[in-house]
Amino acid sequence: MVPGQRGRSSGHLDYLLPLLNAENRPDSPFQLAYNACALAAMSNRLKADGVDLTELSFMQHSRALIAVNKALTDPVESRNDSTLATVLLLSLFEKITAAKEIGMLAWRTHIEGAMHLVRSRGREMVHSKVAVLLFNAVRMQIIARTLSSGTSTGMGVNWWLPESVAADSMGARCQRFSLETSDLRAEVARLIASLPRNDHGLNIMLEMLRKVRDLDSRIANWLKGLPAESQVTPLYREDRVLGDGEAKYAAVYPGRVDTYHDMMLASVWNASRSTRIILMSLLIRVAAWLCSPADFRSTPEYATAVRTSKANIADIISSVPFMLRVHQTSIHQPEASPPGVFACGDDEQSKMLGGLMVAWPLSTVRTCDFTTDEQREWAVGRLNYIANELGVKYASSLAAAKIRFPSMLMRHDGLMAAKDPLADIKQTLSTKAIPIR
């Protein structure tokens, strides 16, 4: 559990402490779900003599499901903070235990349930501190769901995160960018599937092109304008050259290794980078629609997308040693813990939290067309490490997912060039990447 820092970043599971302090029923849905998550996390990392922690965690999970389903039928209990927290914990349980795609589908189902609970409660979600923390937690999960599925936010960006609130902290600003990207991508997909190829359609898609460029520019400029203490600090360069087959086992990828003020700030940077990579995929799709049937790879938008994607891929890779706490093995670090560490628990367990937070950015790297084969192999290796060594099992689902973008989306759009651009990816990747700082 990491508390949020005013003006800097959102917390992680920071709604748990007040709810745990207020809980007095050992068989409540919330307590059962909490026990299930704790036991699942322990079972993935520790072995107990004579005790099957995995079986215990699933028993608690089953009891929690029965209890929360009963609570949801009660008009009063369904509006309690503890009920919403239970649904969020059940989604976390799926992340901890989901080694296969069916677990990720269960995660999405829980998030959709949490979204419906928030909608039904409406403005009462801002009447108490705990409710606000829960609303923020649901919003974070909505972002993950919409970005991973290509769907819209449903209620609109301003419903989930008004501009006035986004200005309060870096974490909120980053989340608003992600929400805008989700809705913009869903709108572009709808237009590609339905717009006629006439002057009216061209004008609409040109406006979409402008919106994608504008949103990416705003993210880049915002990152550049962050205060010095929130900027990325290059730590050292890893000069070791990886041999054949070594990438999947290497803790550090050759090149720059970065450090950050704290893990939550690093997560904000990586979320912004992942969002920009998704936007570049969207930029190519819009450009391909506009220039079809000509080859979209000759457009300036394609060159921009490749360059920007490569730069952000490299930056995500450079952050992973810090997120997984392996950068300290090569460079001595101060003993004092930085701000943004656990409110309770042992900070040595921060590797698991870092793995949970960096899994999605690593998945973005793994699935992007403009990632090199060696980078992709390394990203898969890190995801499997997160799943097998750190106990965040859903990372193995991300490592195994058969997805590539934007090429797969463009095949769906019917906008692939006569010659498959994947055949020329290696040649395209030889262009120099200029990271944006």
Backbone hydrogen bonds, N-H to C=O, Kabsch-Sander energy under -0.5 kcal/mol:
donor,donor_aa,acceptor,acceptor_aa,energy
2,V,12,H,-2.3
5,Q,9,S,-2.1
6,R,4,G,-0.5
8,R,5,Q,-2.5
9,S,5,Q,-1.0
12,H,2,V,-2.9
16,L,13,L,-1.7
19,L,15,Y,-1.1
20,L,16,L,-3.1
21,N,17,L,-2.5
22,A,18,P,-1.3
23,E,19,L,-1.1
28,S,25,R,-1.5
32,L,28,S,-2.5
33,A,29,P,-2.4
34,Y,30,F,-2.5
35,N,31,Q,-2.5
36,A,32,L,-2.3
37,C,33,A,-2.2
38,A,34,Y,-2.4
39,L,35,N,-2.8
40,A,36,A,-2.3
41,A,37,C,-2.5
42,M,38,A,-2.1
43,S,39,L,-2.8
44,N,40,A,-1.6
45,R,41,A,-0.6
45,R,42,M,-1.2
46,L,42,M,-3.3
48,A,51,V,-0.5
51,V,48,A,-1.1
53,L,51,V,-1.2
56,L,52,D,-2.1
57,S,53,L,-2.5
58,F,54,T,-2.1
59,M,55,E,-2.0
60,Q,56,L,-2.4
61,H,57,S,-2.2
62,S,58,F,-2.4
63,R,59,M,-2.1
64,A,60,Q,-2.4
65,L,61,H,-2.4
66,I,62,S,-2.0
67,A,63,R,-2.4
68,V,64,A,-2.8
69,N,65,L,-2.1
70,K,66,I,-1.6
71,A,67,A,-2.1
72,L,68,V,-2.3
73,T,69,N,-0.7
73,T,70,K,-0.8
74,D,71,A,-1.3
78,S,74,D,-2.5
79,R,76,V,-1.4
80,N,77,E,-1.7
84,L,80,N,-1.5
85,A,81,D,-2.5
86,T,82,S,-1.8
87,V,83,T,-1.8
88,L,84,L,-2.0
89,L,85,A,-2.4
90,L,86,T,-2.3
91,S,87,V,-1.7
92,L,88,L,-1.9
93,F,89,L,-2.4
94,E,90,L,-1.5
95,K,91,S,-1.5
96,I,92,L,-2.3
97,T,93,F,-2.1
98,A,94,E,-2.5
99,A,97,T,-1.1
103,G,100,K,-1.3
104,M,100,K,-0.9
105,L,101,E,-1.9
106,A,102,I,-1.7
107,W,103,G,-2.0
108,R,104,M,-2.2
109,T,105,L,-1.9
110,H,106,A,-2.1
111,I,107,W,-2.1
112,E,108,R,-2.5
113,G,109,T,-1.9
114,A,110,H,-2.5
115,M,111,I,-2.4
116,H,112,E,-2.0
117,L,113,G,-2.0
118,V,114,A,-2.3
119,R,115,M,-2.3
120,S,116,H,-2.3
121,R,117,L,-1.6
122,G,118,V,-1.9
124,E,121,R,-1.5
125,M,122,G,-1.8
126,V,123,R,-1.8
127,H,124,E,-1.5
132,V,128,S,-2.0
133,L,129,K,-2.2
134,L,130,V,-2.3
135,F,131,A,-2.6
136,N,132,V,-2.5
137,A,133,L,-2.0
138,V,134,L,-2.6
139,R,135,F,-2.4
140,M,136,N,-2.0
141,Q,137,A,-1.7
142,I,138,V,-2.4
143,I,139,R,-2.1
144,A,140,M,-1.8
145,R,141,Q,-2.5
146,T,142,I,-2.9
147,L,143,I,-2.5
148,S,144,A,-1.7
149,S,145,R,-1.5
150,G,146,T,-1.8
151,T,146,T,-0.7
155,M,153,T,-1.7
160,W,156,G,-1.5
161,L,157,V,-3.0
165,V,162,P,-0.7
166,A,162,P,-2.3
167,A,163,E,-1.4
168,D,165,V,-1.9
169,S,166,A,-0.7
170,M,7,G,-0.5
171,G,8,R,-1.5
173,R,169,S,-2.1
174,C,170,M,-2.5
175,Q,171,G,-2.0
176,R,172,A,-2.2
177,F,173,R,-2.0
178,S,174,C,-1.9
179,L,175,Q,-2.5
180,E,176,R,-2.6
181,T,177,F,-2.2
182,S,178,S,-2.3
183,D,179,L,-2.2
184,L,180,E,-2.4
185,R,181,T,-2.7
186,A,182,S,-2.2
187,E,183,D,-2.1
188,V,184,L,-2.4
189,A,185,R,-2.4
190,R,186,A,-1.9
191,L,187,E,-2.3
192,I,188,V,-2.8
193,A,189,A,-1.6
194,S,190,R,-0.9
194,S,191,L,-0.6
195,L,191,L,-3.3
198,N,196,P,-1.7
202,L,198,N,-2.7
203,N,199,D,-2.3
204,I,200,H,-1.9
205,M,201,G,-2.3
206,L,202,L,-2.4
207,E,203,N,-1.6
208,M,204,I,-1.8
209,L,205,M,-2.4
210,R,206,L,-2.0
211,K,207,E,-2.2
212,V,208,M,-2.4
213,R,209,L,-2.3
214,D,210,R,-2.6
215,L,211,K,-2.5
216,D,212,V,-2.3
217,S,213,R,-2.5
218,R,214,D,-2.3
219,I,215,L,-2.0
220,A,216,D,-2.5
221,N,217,S,-2.6
222,W,218,R,-2.1
223,L,219,I,-2.4
224,K,220,A,-2.1
225,G,221,N,-1.7
226,L,223,L,-1.1
230,S,227,P,-1.9
231,Q,228,A,-1.4
233,T,259,T,-2.4
235,L,257,V,-3.3
236,Y,257,V,-1.3
238,E,255,G,-3.6
239,D,237,R,-0.8
246,E,243,G,-2.0
247,A,243,G,-0.5
249,Y,246,E,-1.6
250,A,246,E,-1.0
250,A,247,A,-0.7
255,G,238,E,-2.3
257,V,236,Y,-2.5
258,D,318,S,-2.4
259,T,233,T,-2.6
266,A,262,D,-1.9
267,S,263,M,-2.1
268,V,264,M,-1.6
269,W,265,L,-2.2
270,N,266,A,-2.4
271,A,267,S,-2.4
272,S,268,V,-2.0
273,R,269,W,-2.3
274,S,270,N,-2.7
275,T,271,A,-2.2
276,R,272,S,-2.1
277,I,273,R,-2.1
278,I,274,S,-2.2
279,L,275,T,-2.3
280,M,276,R,-2.1
281,S,277,I,-1.7
282,L,278,I,-1.9
283,L,279,L,-2.4
284,I,280,M,-1.9
285,R,281,S,-1.9
286,V,282,L,-2.3
287,A,283,L,-2.4
288,A,284,I,-2.7
289,W,285,R,-1.8
290,L,286,V,-2.2
291,C,287,A,-2.2
292,S,288,A,-1.3
294,A,291,C,-2.4
296,F,294,A,-0.6
298,S,295,D,-1.6
299,T,296,F,-1.8
303,A,299,T,-1.4
304,T,300,P,-2.4
305,A,301,E,-2.5
306,V,302,Y,-2.5
307,R,303,A,-2.2
308,T,304,T,-2.7
309,S,305,A,-2.5
310,K,306,V,-2.5
311,A,307,R,-1.9
312,N,308,T,-2.1
313,I,309,S,-2.5
314,A,310,K,-2.3
315,D,311,A,-1.8
316,I,312,N,-2.3
317,I,313,I,-2.3
318,S,314,A,-2.0
319,S,315,D,-0.8
319,S,316,I,-1.0
320,V,316,I,-1.0
320,V,317,I,-0.6
323,M,319,S,-2.1
324,L,320,V,-2.4
325,R,322,F,-1.0
326,V,321,P,-2.6
327,H,321,P,-1.3
329,T,326,V,-1.1
330,S,327,H,-1.1
331,I,327,H,-1.3
343,A,1,M,-3.9
344,C,1,M,-0.6
349,Q,346,D,-2.0
350,S,347,D,-1.9
351,K,348,E,-0.8
352,M,349,Q,-1.3
353,L,349,Q,-1.0
354,G,350,S,-3.1
355,G,351,K,-2.5
356,L,352,M,-2.3
357,M,353,L,-2.2
358,V,354,G,-2.2
359,A,355,G,-1.1
362,L,358,V,-2.3
363,S,359,A,-2.1
364,T,360,W,-2.3
365,V,361,P,-2.1
366,R,362,L,-2.6
367,T,363,S,-2.0
368,C,364,T,-0.9
368,C,365,V,-0.7
369,D,405,F,-2.6
371,T,368,C,-1.4
376,R,372,T,-2.6
377,E,373,D,-2.4
378,W,374,E,-2.3
379,A,375,Q,-2.6
380,V,376,R,-2.4
381,G,377,E,-2.0
382,R,378,W,-2.3
383,L,379,A,-2.3
384,N,380,V,-2.4
385,Y,381,G,-1.9
386,I,382,R,-2.5
387,A,383,L,-2.0
388,N,384,N,-3.1
389,E,385,Y,-2.6
390,L,385,Y,-1.3
392,V,386,I,-2.2
393,K,96,I,-1.9
393,K,391,G,-1.0
394,Y,95,K,-2.4
395,A,392,V,-1.8
396,S,393,K,-1.7
397,S,393,K,-0.6
398,L,394,Y,-1.6
399,A,395,A,-2.1
400,A,396,S,-1.4
401,A,397,S,-1.1
403,I,401,A,-1.5
405,F,367,T,-2.6
408,M,404,R,-1.4
410,M,406,P,-2.4
411,R,407,S,-2.1
412,H,408,M,-1.7
413,D,409,L,-2.1
414,G,410,M,-1.1
415,L,410,M,-2.5
416,M,410,M,-0.6
420,D,418,A,-0.5
423,A,420,D,-1.7
424,D,421,P,-1.5
425,I,422,L,-1.0
428,T,424,D,-2.3
429,L,425,I,-2.5
430,S,427,Q,-1.2
431,T,428,T,-1.7
437,R,435,P,-0.6
